[in-house]
Amino acid sequence: MSDPLRGGARILHCIAQARARCASDVHIDPAEGVAFRIFTAMERIAAASIDGSDVEAFLELALDRLSRARFEKIGIADAAYADSDVGAIRIHASRGSHGSRLAIRLLAKSVSDLDSLRLPAVVESFIRFRSGLVLIVGPPGCGKSTTAAALIQRVNESDRRHIVTLEAPVEHRHRWDKSVVTQYEVGRDVATFAAGVQGALRADPDLLFIADLQGIDTTAAALRAAEAGHLVLAALHTPSESTHAVNRIVGLFPTEEQERIRARLAETLRAILALRLLPSRAGGFQPAAEILLATDAVRRLIRDGASHQLHSTLASSRKDGAQTLEAHLAELVAAGEIDANIASAETLYPEELRELTLQAKRRA
């Protein structure tokens, strides 16, 4: 049997190098080599030398017994790992024709302070809701998990609530502070997200976090939890626009149920935070956010199946902190924080972005 410390250490060193390069992900295939995702681009790392025995040794180090059993049975496994040198990582292992492959997401070494994320100030107000549904949406790697963890930690530090999280795997461990925090790993502690929500409702939760709002069963359970008077914070993989998020949820259900789902969503929705994570001119990343707040006008549009009008409703009113993605992109360009070409690549409304950028520059 290979020595897990020897091979594991080699890959951990590779991860440490990726952190030093501000990479978000590491991809390892013994037959092809190593690549880092830096900002949005993949970069081959020619100097890295990782073979199949290194990967197997790393898996011995990083996978626990249940994850290892799953990997041996079906050829894929997801797990979280952390140590004091490289911090926290999320691992996806899969079998390939030339051995095991790794896709590793580099997580923050600790839970980020909410203020450090440079999100609009209104985002903190979401945790003051006592019931309803708050969605954090966007493509993979846009900061949904980081933002959710920071919001949960802010509640933990400031309020006396029972927080229940459902994750696969658990990425950030929250110790009890003012709040009580119960964290479940889907596939280990509970069979599915939907089953986890059902069980959590019997555990006296105040805040329920669902790390992946997927499928009819999970979405229906989340709506029931919000209707029952709990605050539900849920992450959803979708493009960074509120309209997409609403359509994605409604579209999960059969046509004959969609009118009823629209009504339930309109009643329970409190806010949508739609994120993009963009390279900053100063180095590192800068989030850009669309923020929808569930006003009476927004609820009416959702209920009536007119979600295509949500963008224009947001564009015409920034009351109480609501904003389109384009409005935030324009502010960031005008302030010199992101490049105009990067902003243009992120929008579905380039003319609107150009006009808003000119307005923002005139105000600056």
C-alpha positions as CSV (number, residue, x, y, z in Angstrom):
1,M,0.0,0.0,0.0
2,S,1.3,3.5,-0.8
3,D,2.3,5.9,1.9
4,P,-0.6,8.4,2.2
5,L,1.7,11.0,3.8
6,R,4.2,10.9,0.9
7,G,1.7,11.1,-2.0
8,G,-0.8,13.1,0.0
9,A,1.8,15.7,0.8
10,R,2.7,16.1,-2.9
11,I,-0.8,17.0,-3.8
12,L,-1.2,19.2,-0.8
13,H,1.9,21.1,-1.9
14,C,0.3,21.5,-5.3
15,I,-2.8,22.9,-3.6
16,A,-0.7,25.3,-1.6
17,Q,0.9,26.5,-4.9
18,A,-2.6,27.0,-6.3
19,R,-3.6,29.2,-3.4
20,A,-0.5,31.3,-3.8
21,R,-1.6,31.8,-7.5
22,C,-5.1,32.9,-6.3
23,A,-6.6,29.8,-8.1
24,S,-10.1,28.7,-7.3
25,D,-9.8,25.1,-8.5
26,V,-7.2,22.4,-9.1
27,H,-7.7,19.7,-11.7
28,I,-5.5,16.6,-11.6
29,D,-5.6,13.7,-14.1
30,P,-2.5,11.4,-13.9
31,A,-2.6,10.9,-17.7
32,E,-2.9,14.6,-18.5
33,G,-1.3,16.5,-15.7
34,V,-2.4,19.4,-13.5
35,A,-4.3,22.6,-14.2
36,F,-5.4,25.5,-12.1
37,R,-8.4,27.7,-12.7
38,I,-7.1,31.2,-12.2
39,F,-9.9,33.8,-12.4
40,T,-12.0,32.3,-15.2
41,A,-9.3,30.6,-17.3
42,M,-7.7,27.2,-17.0
43,E,-3.9,27.1,-16.8
44,R,-1.8,24.0,-17.4
45,I,0.9,23.6,-14.8
46,A,3.8,22.0,-16.7
47,A,6.1,21.8,-13.6
48,A,3.7,19.7,-11.6
49,S,4.4,16.0,-11.5
50,I,1.5,13.9,-10.2
51,D,1.0,10.2,-11.0
52,G,-1.7,7.7,-10.2
53,S,-0.1,6.5,-7.0
54,D,0.0,10.1,-5.7
55,V,-3.8,10.5,-6.4
56,E,-4.6,7.2,-4.7
57,A,-2.5,8.1,-1.7
58,F,-4.2,11.5,-1.4
59,L,-7.6,9.8,-1.5
60,E,-6.4,7.5,1.4
61,L,-5.6,10.6,3.3
62,A,-8.6,12.8,2.4
63,L,-11.6,10.4,2.1
64,D,-13.2,9.0,5.2
65,R,-14.6,5.4,5.3
66,L,-18.0,6.2,3.9
67,S,-16.7,8.4,1.1
68,R,-14.1,5.7,0.2
69,A,-16.8,3.0,0.2
70,R,-18.9,5.2,-2.2
71,F,-15.9,5.7,-4.4
72,E,-15.2,2.0,-4.6
73,K,-18.8,1.2,-5.4
74,I,-19.8,3.8,-8.0
75,G,-16.5,5.4,-9.0
76,I,-17.3,9.0,-7.8
77,A,-17.2,10.6,-4.4
78,D,-17.4,14.1,-2.9
79,A,-15.7,15.0,0.3
80,A,-14.4,17.9,2.3
81,Y,-10.9,18.0,3.8
82,A,-9.0,20.6,5.8
83,D,-5.6,21.0,7.4
84,S,-3.7,23.9,8.9
85,D,-1.4,24.3,5.9
86,V,-3.8,24.4,2.9
87,G,-7.0,25.2,4.7
88,A,-10.4,23.8,3.6
89,I,-11.0,22.1,0.2
90,R,-13.9,20.4,-1.5
91,I,-12.9,17.2,-3.4
92,H,-14.7,15.5,-6.3
93,A,-12.9,12.2,-7.2
94,S,-13.8,10.2,-10.2
95,R,-12.6,7.1,-12.0
96,G,-11.1,7.5,-15.4
97,S,-9.6,5.2,-18.0
98,H,-6.1,6.1,-16.7
99,G,-6.8,6.1,-13.0
100,S,-8.5,8.4,-10.5
101,R,-9.0,12.1,-11.3
102,L,-9.5,15.0,-8.9
103,A,-11.4,18.3,-9.1
104,I,-10.6,20.3,-6.0
105,R,-12.3,23.5,-5.0
106,L,-10.2,25.7,-2.8
107,L,-12.4,27.1,0.0
108,A,-11.6,30.0,2.3
109,K,-9.3,28.8,5.1
110,S,-11.9,30.0,7.6
111,V,-15.4,31.4,7.3
112,S,-15.2,34.8,5.7
113,D,-16.4,37.8,7.6
114,L,-19.5,39.2,5.8
115,D,-18.0,42.7,5.6
116,S,-14.9,41.4,3.9
117,L,-17.0,40.1,0.9
118,R,-17.7,43.6,-0.4
119,L,-21.3,42.9,-1.0
120,P,-24.0,45.6,-1.0
121,A,-25.0,46.5,2.5
122,V,-28.6,45.4,2.1
123,V,-27.4,41.7,2.0
124,E,-26.9,41.7,5.7
125,S,-30.6,42.5,6.2
126,F,-31.6,39.2,4.8
127,I,-30.7,37.4,8.0
128,R,-33.2,39.6,9.9
129,F,-36.1,38.0,8.2
130,R,-37.9,35.6,10.6
131,S,-39.5,33.5,7.9
132,G,-39.7,33.0,4.1
133,L,-37.3,32.0,1.4
134,V,-34.0,33.8,0.5
135,L,-32.2,32.5,-2.6
136,I,-28.5,32.9,-3.3
137,V,-28.1,32.1,-7.0
138,G,-25.4,32.1,-9.7
139,P,-23.1,29.8,-11.7
140,P,-20.6,27.5,-10.1
141,G,-17.7,29.4,-8.4
142,C,-19.5,32.7,-8.0
143,G,-19.3,32.7,-4.2
144,K,-22.7,31.2,-3.2
145,S,-21.2,28.9,-0.5
146,T,-18.9,31.6,0.8
147,T,-21.7,34.1,1.1
148,A,-24.0,31.7,2.8
149,A,-21.4,30.7,5.3
150,A,-20.7,34.4,6.1
151,L,-24.4,35.0,6.6
152,I,-24.8,32.0,8.8
153,Q,-21.8,33.0,10.9
154,R,-23.2,36.5,11.3
155,V,-26.4,35.0,12.7
156,N,-24.3,32.7,14.9
157,E,-22.4,35.6,16.4
158,S,-25.3,38.0,16.8
159,D,-28.5,36.2,17.5
160,R,-29.9,33.4,19.6
161,R,-31.3,31.0,17.0
162,H,-31.1,27.4,16.0
163,I,-29.4,27.1,12.6
164,V,-29.7,23.9,10.6
165,T,-27.6,23.3,7.5
166,L,-27.8,20.7,4.8
167,E,-24.7,20.3,2.7
168,A,-22.9,17.8,0.4
169,P,-20.3,17.9,1.8
170,V,-20.2,20.2,4.8
171,E,-17.7,22.9,3.7
172,H,-17.5,25.2,6.7
173,R,-17.9,24.0,10.3
174,H,-19.7,26.5,12.6
175,R,-19.1,26.2,16.3
176,W,-21.9,27.3,18.7
177,D,-21.7,30.9,19.5
178,K,-24.8,32.8,20.5
179,S,-26.7,30.4,18.2
180,V,-27.0,26.6,18.2
181,V,-25.8,25.2,14.9
182,T,-26.6,21.7,13.6
183,Q,-25.0,20.6,10.4
184,Y,-26.0,17.6,8.3
185,E,-24.1,16.0,5.4
186,V,-26.3,14.7,2.7
187,G,-25.4,11.2,1.8
188,R,-24.0,10.5,5.2
189,D,-26.3,12.0,7.9
190,V,-29.4,12.2,5.8
191,A,-30.2,10.4,2.5
192,T,-31.2,13.4,0.4
193,F,-31.7,17.1,0.7
194,A,-35.5,16.7,0.7
195,A,-35.3,14.1,3.5
196,G,-33.0,16.4,5.4
197,V,-35.4,19.3,5.2
198,Q,-38.3,17.1,6.4
199,G,-36.2,15.9,9.3
200,A,-34.9,19.4,10.1
201,L,-38.5,20.7,10.5
202,R,-38.8,18.3,13.6
203,A,-35.6,19.7,15.1
204,D,-36.9,23.2,16.0
205,P,-35.0,25.2,13.4
206,D,-35.1,29.0,13.1
207,L,-32.8,29.2,10.1
208,L,-32.5,26.4,7.6
209,F,-29.7,26.5,5.0
210,I,-30.0,24.2,1.9
211,A,-26.7,24.2,0.0
212,D,-28.2,22.9,-3.3
213,L,-31.8,23.5,-4.1
214,Q,-32.2,20.7,-6.6
215,G,-35.2,18.8,-7.9
216,I,-38.9,18.9,-7.2
217,D,-38.8,17.1,-3.8
218,T,-36.2,19.5,-2.3
219,T,-37.8,22.6,-3.7
220,A,-41.2,21.6,-2.5
221,A,-39.8,20.8,0.9
222,A,-38.1,24.2,1.0
223,L,-41.4,26.0,0.2
224,R,-43.2,24.0,2.9
225,A,-40.5,25.0,5.4
226,A,-40.8,28.7,4.5
227,E,-44.6,28.5,4.6
228,A,-44.4,26.9,8.1
229,G,-42.7,30.0,9.4
230,H,-39.0,29.2,9.1
231,L,-36.4,31.3,7.4
232,V,-35.0,29.2,4.5
233,L,-31.7,30.2,2.9
234,A,-31.0,28.2,-0.2
235,A,-28.3,28.1,-2.9
236,L,-29.4,27.5,-6.5
237,H,-27.1,26.9,-9.6
238,T,-28.5,29.2,-12.3
239,P,-27.3,32.3,-14.3
240,S,-26.9,35.4,-12.3
241,E,-30.3,37.0,-12.9
242,S,-33.4,36.9,-10.8
243,T,-35.6,36.0,-13.7
244,H,-33.7,32.8,-14.3
245,A,-34.0,31.8,-10.7
246,V,-37.7,32.2,-10.6
247,N,-38.2,30.4,-13.9
248,R,-35.9,27.6,-12.8
249,I,-37.9,26.9,-9.7
250,V,-41.3,27.1,-11.4
251,G,-40.0,25.0,-14.3
252,L,-39.1,22.1,-12.1
253,F,-42.8,21.3,-11.7
254,P,-45.3,19.8,-14.1
255,T,-47.2,22.4,-16.2
256,E,-50.5,21.7,-14.3
257,E,-48.8,22.6,-11.0
258,Q,-46.9,25.7,-12.1
259,E,-49.7,28.2,-11.3
260,R,-49.9,27.0,-7.8
261,I,-46.1,27.0,-7.4
262,R,-45.9,30.6,-8.6
263,A,-48.5,31.6,-6.0
264,R,-46.5,29.8,-3.2
265,L,-43.2,31.2,-4.4
266,A,-44.7,34.7,-4.5
267,E,-46.0,34.3,-1.0
268,T,-42.8,32.9,0.6
269,L,-40.0,34.7,-1.3
270,R,-38.2,37.4,0.6
271,A,-35.1,38.2,-1.6
272,I,-32.9,36.9,-4.3
273,L,-29.1,37.6,-4.3
274,A,-27.7,36.8,-7.8
275,L,-23.9,36.7,-7.9
276,R,-21.1,36.9,-10.3
277,L,-17.4,36.8,-9.2
278,L,-15.2,38.9,-11.5
279,P,-11.4,39.6,-11.6
280,S,-10.6,42.9,-9.9
281,R,-8.2,45.4,-11.4
282,A,-6.5,45.5,-8.0
283,G,-6.0,41.7,-8.0
284,G,-8.2,39.0,-6.5
285,F,-12.0,39.0,-7.1
286,Q,-14.8,41.4,-6.9
287,P,-18.5,40.2,-6.6
288,A,-21.2,41.8,-8.7
289,A,-24.7,41.3,-7.5
290,E,-28.3,41.6,-8.6
291,I,-30.6,42.0,-5.7
292,L,-34.4,41.4,-5.9
293,L,-36.5,42.2,-2.9
294,A,-40.0,40.8,-2.8
295,T,-42.1,43.9,-3.0
296,D,-45.8,43.8,-3.8
297,A,-45.0,44.5,-7.4
298,V,-42.5,41.7,-7.6
299,R,-44.9,39.3,-5.9
300,R,-47.6,40.2,-8.4
301,L,-45.3,39.6,-11.4
302,I,-44.3,36.2,-10.0
303,R,-47.9,35.2,-9.2
304,D,-49.1,36.3,-12.7
305,G,-46.4,34.4,-14.5
306,A,-44.8,37.6,-15.8
307,S,-41.3,37.0,-14.5
308,H,-39.9,38.4,-17.8
309,Q,-40.9,41.8,-16.4
310,L,-38.8,41.5,-13.3
311,H,-35.7,43.0,-14.8
312,S,-37.5,46.2,-16.0
313,T,-39.1,46.5,-12.5
314,L,-35.7,46.3,-10.9
315,A,-34.2,48.7,-13.4
316,S,-36.8,51.3,-12.8
317,S,-36.6,51.2,-9.0
318,R,-33.7,50.8,-6.6
319,K,-35.9,51.2,-3.5
320,D,-34.5,49.8,-0.3
321,G,-31.4,48.4,-1.9
322,A,-32.8,46.4,-4.9
323,Q,-30.6,46.6,-8.0
324,T,-30.0,44.9,-11.4
325,L,-26.7,43.2,-12.1
326,E,-26.1,45.9,-14.7
327,A,-26.4,48.7,-12.2
328,H,-23.8,47.1,-10.0
329,L,-21.5,46.4,-12.9
330,A,-21.8,50.0,-14.0
331,E,-20.8,51.2,-10.5
332,L,-17.8,48.9,-10.4
333,V,-16.6,50.0,-13.9
334,A,-17.1,53.7,-13.0
335,A,-15.1,53.2,-9.8
336,G,-12.3,51.5,-11.7
337,E,-12.7,48.3,-9.8
338,I,-13.3,46.1,-12.8
339,D,-12.6,46.3,-16.5
340,A,-15.4,47.5,-18.8
341,N,-14.8,44.5,-21.2
342,I,-15.2,42.1,-18.3
343,A,-18.5,43.8,-17.3
344,S,-19.8,43.7,-20.9
345,A,-19.1,39.9,-21.1
346,E,-21.4,39.4,-18.1
347,T,-24.5,41.2,-19.1
348,L,-27.5,40.3,-21.2
349,Y,-28.3,44.0,-21.6
350,P,-25.2,45.7,-23.0
351,E,-27.0,48.9,-24.1
352,E,-28.4,49.3,-20.6
353,L,-24.9,48.7,-19.1
354,R,-23.3,51.3,-21.3
355,E,-25.9,53.9,-20.3
356,L,-25.7,53.1,-16.6
357,T,-21.9,53.3,-16.8
358,L,-22.0,56.8,-18.3
359,Q,-24.4,57.9,-15.6
360,A,-22.2,56.4,-12.9
361,K,-19.1,58.2,-14.3
362,R,-21.0,61.5,-14.4
363,R,-22.0,61.1,-10.7
364,A,-18.4,60.1,-9.7
